[in-house]
């Protein structure tokens, strides 16, 4: 009884052959690309670039402020160099012209913090936060 069957065997397992796929190099996002472009720049351009990068709506500002709030030492290698550049940008003399203007920052404060700010204002004392804060010239927006 060695007859042949007209049914095809449908229980086959597909055979996958390995293929090499070459992916194109990822295009850097705006912030890393802008950082890369500052490599050979003058100190003034580096300062301007750091300030510009920090004010952009990117992960950089969010992640750095989170790092500063949490004091995560493991991320010091990642964010430390950029924060140092920003620090020197704010503390070194600059050729950038500065104009005096009033800006606002909305905050929810407890009474002891309000008292601290009042004393600092009375004593003409500068207060520093361990993060960068955004401000606006629009008082209603800050409220």
C-alpha positions in Angstrom: 0.0 0.0 0.0 2.6 2.4 -0.9 0.2 4.8 -2.7 0.8 8.5 -2.7 -1.5 10.9 -1.1 -2.9 14.0 -2.8 -2.8 16.0 0.4 0.0 18.5 0.9 1.8 18.6 4.2 0.7 21.9 5.8 2.6 21.4 9.1 5.8 22.9 7.9 8.0 25.2 10.0 9.2 28.3 8.3 12.9 28.4 7.8 14.5 31.8 8.7 17.8 32.6 7.3 19.9 35.1 9.1 20.3 38.5 7.5 22.5 41.3 8.3 20.7 44.6 8.4 22.8 47.7 8.4 21.1 50.6 10.2 22.0 54.1 9.3 23.6 56.1 12.1 21.0 57.8 14.2 20.6 61.5 13.5 21.4 63.3 16.7 18.6 65.2 18.3 18.8 69.0 18.4 20.4 69.4 21.9 23.3 66.9 21.4 23.9 68.2 17.9 24.1 71.7 19.2 26.5 70.6 22.0 28.7 68.9 19.4 28.9 72.1 17.3 30.4 73.9 20.4 33.5 71.8 20.5 35.8 74.2 18.8 33.9 77.4 19.7 35.3 80.4 21.6 34.5 80.7 25.3 31.8 83.4 24.5 30.1 81.1 21.9 30.2 78.2 24.4 28.5 80.3 27.0 25.9 81.5 24.6 25.4 78.0 23.3 25.0 76.5 26.8 22.4 79.2 27.7 20.5 78.6 24.5 20.5 74.8 25.0 19.3 75.1 28.5 16.4 77.4 27.5 15.3 75.0 24.7 12.3 72.7 25.3 14.4 69.5 25.5 15.1 66.7 27.9 18.3 68.5 29.0 16.6 71.1 31.2 14.2 68.6 32.8 16.8 66.0 33.5 19.4 68.4 34.8 16.9 70.0 37.2 15.9 66.5 38.4 19.6 65.7 38.9 20.1 68.8 41.0 17.0 68.2 43.1 17.8 64.6 43.8 21.6 65.0 44.1 22.1 61.7 42.2 25.9 61.3 42.3 25.8 58.6 39.6 24.7 61.2 37.1 27.4 63.6 37.9 29.6 62.3 35.1 26.7 62.9 32.7 25.5 66.3 33.7 28.4 67.7 35.7 30.4 69.1 32.8 27.4 71.0 31.3 26.4 72.3 34.7 29.9 73.6 35.2 29.8 75.4 31.9 26.5 77.0 32.9 27.9 78.0 36.3 30.9 79.7 34.7 28.6 81.4 32.2 26.7 83.0 35.0 29.7 83.8 37.2 32.3 85.0 34.7 32.4 88.5 33.1 30.8 88.4 29.7 30.6 90.5 26.6 26.9 90.0 26.5 25.1 93.2 27.2 22.8 93.0 30.3 19.7 95.1 30.8 17.9 95.4 34.1 14.3 94.2 33.9 11.7 92.7 36.3 10.9 89.0 35.9 8.5 86.8 37.7 8.5 83.2 38.9 5.4 81.5 40.3 6.0 79.4 43.4 4.0 77.7 46.1 5.7 78.6 49.4 5.2 77.8 53.0 5.2 80.7 55.5 8.8 80.0 56.7 10.1 80.3 53.1 8.1 83.5 52.6 9.8 84.9 55.7 13.2 83.8 54.4 12.7 85.7 51.1 11.5 88.8 53.0 14.6 88.8 55.2 16.9 88.3 52.2 15.2 91.2 50.4 15.5 93.4 53.5 19.2 92.5 53.9 19.9 92.7 50.1 21.0 89.1 50.2 21.2 86.9 47.2 19.5 83.5 47.5 20.5 80.5 45.3 18.5 77.5 44.4 20.1 74.1 43.6 18.3 74.1 40.3 17.8 76.4 37.4 14.5 78.2 37.4 12.4 79.7 34.6 11.1 83.2 34.8 8.8 85.4 32.7 8.2 89.1 32.2 4.5 88.4 32.3 3.3 88.6 35.9 -0.1 87.1 35.1 1.6 84.0 33.5 3.7 83.5 36.7 0.6 83.7 39.0 
